[in-house]
Amino acid sequence: MNQLLLILLFATLSSIFSQSTGNEPRMVAPNTGNQFSQNIVNEEKRLDEAIRSVYDSMQVHARLISMKIKDLPRNTVIYKGKIKGNDCIEDAVQEDLQNNCLKLEIFDFIGAGSPKPSGAKSKSLVLFFDSDAGDPNPRLSPPRKLNKIKLSIYSNDLVSLDKSFVEVIDEDPLAAGDHNEKITIRAQYDDLPQDSDKERPSEFSFGRFKLSLVDNTKSNPLRNEFKRESMFKQLRYFHEYYTKIYDFNDLKLIKRINQNKQKSVNSLKY
C-alpha cells in the first residue's frame, strides 16, 4: 500500500475548496496501550453516524427537482436530470417530476485573490434519488430516498504543473453502520492513470479502489482522517449550499407573488 500517495490524496480533498462549517466532528484523544485501536474503531463509528446524518438531511433537496431555479450564487451551475449509471444526464425539461438526480457544480480559480490566478478548480456533488415523483409545488414536495452520491474534485495548477482529479461514490449512503465496501474512490494525478476507472491491486491508491482497503490502524488512521477532514466537511458544505439555493429562490418566488398580488390590488382600485 502506497501510504504517501494516500496521504496526498486525502490532503487534496481536504485543502481544495477547504471550508469549515463549525460542525465538524472532533477526534477523540487516543489512550495509550491496548485501548488505542478500540478508540479508532469507536471514532469511525461516530464519524459514520455524523456522515449518515448529513445524508438523511440531504433527502429534502429533492424539492429542487420541481423548483424553477432562476438565481444562483456566482460560479455555480445546477441541473436536474435522469440517472444513467453513475452519471446524471441533464434533462431538457428541468422541472420534470420524473427527474431523479441533481448535480451542483462550483467553479473557481486557484489563487483567485492574487493578480494572476495560477489555474482552475471545481467540485461537484451529484445526488441520486428514488424515482418516485414529487409534487409540482416545491414546498409540498416530500423528501425522496437518497440512493447514491458522487463527489468530484478537480484541480489544475498551470504554474506548478500539478493536476489532480478525485471522485468518491457512496452507493448506499443511508446504510447503517460500516459500509466502507460501498464507497469507491477514483484518483488521477496529471491525467494518470488514463484508465482511472480500473482497479489496480498492485498499484494501490492509483485509479479506482474501495475505502475498505484504506489503512485505519494505530500508526495510520487514514480512513478516519479521510472521513473527518474530507468527506464530512465537503458533504456539510454541499448540503448548506443546496439549502441556500432553495431558500434564495423560494424567497424570490414569494416576493414575485406578493408583487403580483399588489399589482392586482392596485389595478382594481382603478
C-alpha positions in Angstrom: 0.0 0.0 0.0 1.5 3.3 -1.0 0.8 5.4 2.1 2.4 8.6 0.7 0.0 8.7 -2.3 -2.9 8.1 0.0 -1.9 11.0 2.2 -1.6 13.2 -0.8 -5.0 12.1 -2.0 -6.6 13.0 1.3 -4.7 16.2 1.6 -6.1 17.2 -1.9 -9.6 16.6 -0.8 -9.1 18.5 2.4 -7.4 21.5 1.0 -9.1 22.2 -2.3 -12.1 24.4 -1.6 -11.4 24.0 2.2 -14.5 25.0 4.1 -15.2 24.9 7.8 -18.9 24.7 8.8 -18.2 24.9 12.6 -20.0 21.5 12.9 -17.0 19.2 12.2 -16.7 16.0 14.3 -13.7 16.2 16.7 -11.2 13.4 17.0 -11.3 11.7 20.4 -8.0 12.0 22.2 -6.4 8.5 22.0 -5.4 6.5 25.0 -2.1 4.7 25.2 -1.7 1.0 25.2 -4.3 -1.6 24.1 -7.2 0.8 24.0 -5.8 2.8 21.1 -7.1 0.5 18.4 -10.5 0.4 20.0 -10.6 4.2 20.1 -10.0 4.2 16.3 -12.9 1.8 15.8 -15.2 4.0 18.1 -14.1 7.1 16.3 -15.0 5.6 12.9 -18.5 4.6 14.2 -19.0 8.2 15.3 -17.9 9.6 12.0 -20.2 7.2 10.1 -23.1 8.4 12.2 -22.3 12.0 11.5 -22.0 11.4 7.8 -25.2 9.4 7.7 -26.9 12.3 9.5 -25.9 14.6 6.7 -27.2 12.1 4.1 -30.5 12.0 5.9 -30.8 15.8 5.8 -29.9 15.8 2.0 -33.1 13.9 1.1 -35.1 17.1 1.4 -33.2 18.6 -1.6 -35.4 16.5 -3.9 -37.8 19.5 -3.7 -35.4 21.4 -6.0 -36.4 19.0 -8.8 -39.8 20.7 -9.2 -38.5 24.2 -8.4 -37.8 26.7 -11.2 -34.3 27.9 -10.3 -33.6 31.4 -11.6 -31.0 32.7 -9.2 -27.6 31.1 -8.3 -24.5 32.2 -6.5 -21.6 33.2 -8.7 -19.5 30.5 -10.4 -22.3 27.9 -9.7 -24.2 25.6 -12.0 -27.0 23.3 -11.1 -29.1 21.0 -13.2 -31.6 18.2 -12.9 -31.9 15.0 -15.0 -32.2 11.3 -15.3 -29.9 8.7 -13.8 -27.6 6.8 -16.1 -25.2 4.5 -14.3 -23.0 6.8 -12.1 -24.0 9.9 -14.1 -26.8 12.5 -14.0 -27.8 13.3 -17.6 -29.3 16.8 -17.9 -32.9 16.8 -18.9 -34.4 19.3 -21.4 -37.4 19.8 -19.1 -35.7 20.9 -15.8 -39.0 20.8 -13.8 -40.0 17.3 -15.0 -41.2 15.4 -11.9 -39.7 12.2 -13.4 -36.2 13.6 -13.0 -34.4 11.7 -10.3 -31.0 13.3 -9.8 -29.4 16.7 -9.1 -25.9 18.0 -10.0 -24.4 21.0 -8.3 -21.0 22.2 -9.5 -18.9 25.1 -8.2 -16.1 26.7 -10.2 -13.2 28.9 -9.0 -9.6 29.9 -9.7 -6.5 28.7 -7.9 -5.1 31.9 -6.2 -8.3 33.8 -7.0 -7.3 36.6 -4.7 -4.0 37.2 -6.4 -3.4 39.4 -9.5 -2.6 36.3 -11.6 -4.5 33.1 -10.8 -2.5 30.1 -11.4 -5.2 27.7 -12.6 -8.7 26.4 -12.3 -10.5 24.2 -9.8 -14.0 22.9 -9.4 -16.0 20.5 -7.3 -19.4 18.9 -7.7 -21.9 16.7 -5.8 -24.5 14.6 -7.6 -27.5 13.3 -5.6 -29.2 10.2 -6.9 -32.8 9.8 -5.6 -35.6 7.2 -5.9 -37.7 7.7 -9.0 -41.0 8.4 -7.1 -42.4 11.6 -8.5 -42.7 14.6 -6.1 -45.2 17.5 -6.1 -45.2 20.3 -8.7 -45.1 22.7 -5.7 -41.6 22.5 -4.3 -42.9 23.5 -0.8 -45.2 20.4 -0.8 -42.7 18.0 -2.4 -41.7 15.3 0.1 -38.2 14.1 0.6 -37.0 11.3 -1.7 -34.8 8.4 -0.6 -31.2 9.1 -1.4 -29.8 6.1 -3.2 -26.3 7.2 -4.1 -24.0 10.3 -4.1 -21.0 11.2 -6.2 -18.5 13.8 -5.0 -15.9 15.0 -7.5 -13.0 17.5 -7.1 -10.7 18.7 -9.8 -7.7 21.0 -9.7 -5.3 22.1 -12.4 -2.4 24.4 -11.3 -0.7 25.7 -14.5 2.2 27.2 -12.6 3.2 24.2 -10.5 2.0 21.8 -13.3 0.0 19.9 -10.7 -3.2 18.4 -11.9 -5.5 16.1 -9.9 -8.9 14.6 -10.0 -10.6 12.7 -7.2 -14.1 11.1 -7.2 -15.9 9.5 -4.3 -19.0 7.4 -4.9 -21.1 6.2 -2.0 -23.5 3.5 -3.3 -25.5 3.1 -0.1 -25.4 6.4 1.8 -28.3 5.6 4.2 -26.9 2.2 5.2 -26.5 1.8 9.0 -23.0 1.1 10.4 -19.9 0.2 8.4 -20.4 0.2 4.7 -16.8 1.0 3.5 -17.2 -1.7 0.8 -19.9 0.5 -0.8 -17.6 3.6 -1.0 -15.3 3.8 -4.1 -12.6 6.3 -4.6 -11.2 7.1 -8.1 -8.0 9.2 -8.4 -5.9 10.7 -11.2 -2.7 12.6 -10.9 -1.5 14.6 -14.0 -4.1 12.5 -16.1 -2.6 9.2 -14.9 -3.6 6.5 -15.0 -5.6 7.2 -18.2 -8.0 4.3 -17.5 -8.6 5.5 -13.9 -11.8 3.5 -13.6 -9.8 0.3 -13.4 -8.8 -1.2 -10.1 -5.1 -1.8 -9.6 -4.3 -4.1 -6.6 -0.6 -3.8 -7.3 -0.7 0.0 -7.6 -3.0 0.8 -4.7 -4.2 4.4 -4.5 -3.9 4.8 -8.3 -7.1 4.5 -10.2 -10.1 3.0 -8.5 -10.2 1.4 -5.1 -12.6 0.7 -2.2 -12.5 2.7 1.0 -12.3 -0.5 3.0 -8.8 -1.1 1.6 -7.5 2.2 3.2 -5.5 1.8 6.4 -7.1 2.6 9.7 -4.5 1.3 12.2 -2.6 2.7 15.2 0.1 4.2 13.0 -2.0 5.1 10.0 -5.7 6.0 10.9 -6.1 7.3 7.3 -9.7 6.2 6.8 -10.8 8.2 9.9 -8.8 11.2 8.7 -10.4 11.0 5.3 -14.0 10.8 6.7 -13.4 13.6 9.2 -11.3 16.1 7.3 -12.5 15.5 3.8 -15.8 13.6 3.3 -17.8 15.1 6.2 -16.7 18.7 5.6 -17.4 18.5 1.9 -20.8 16.9 2.4 -21.8 19.5 5.0 -20.6 22.3 2.7 -22.8 21.0 -0.2 -25.8 20.4 2.0 -25.7 24.0 3.1 -25.1 25.1 -0.5 -28.1 23.2 -1.8 -30.2 24.6 1.1 -29.1 28.2 0.3 -30.1 27.8 -3.4 -33.6 26.6 -2.4 -34.1 29.3 0.3 -32.9 32.1 -2.0 -35.2 31.0 -4.9 -38.1 30.4 -2.6 -37.7 33.9 -1.1 -37.6 35.4 -4.6 -40.7 33.5 -5.6 -42.6 34.8 -2.5 -41.6 38.4 -3.4 -42.8 37.9 -7.0 -46.1 36.5 -5.8 -46.6 39.4 -3.4 -45.7 41.9 -6.1 -48.2 40.4 -8.5 -50.9 40.4 -5.7 -50.1 44.1 -5.1 -50.4 44.9 -8.8 -53.8 43.1 -8.9 -55.0 45.2 -5.9 -53.8 48.4 -7.5 -55.5 47.6 -10.8 -58.8 47.0 -9.0 -58.5 50.5 -7.4 -58.5 52.0 -10.9 
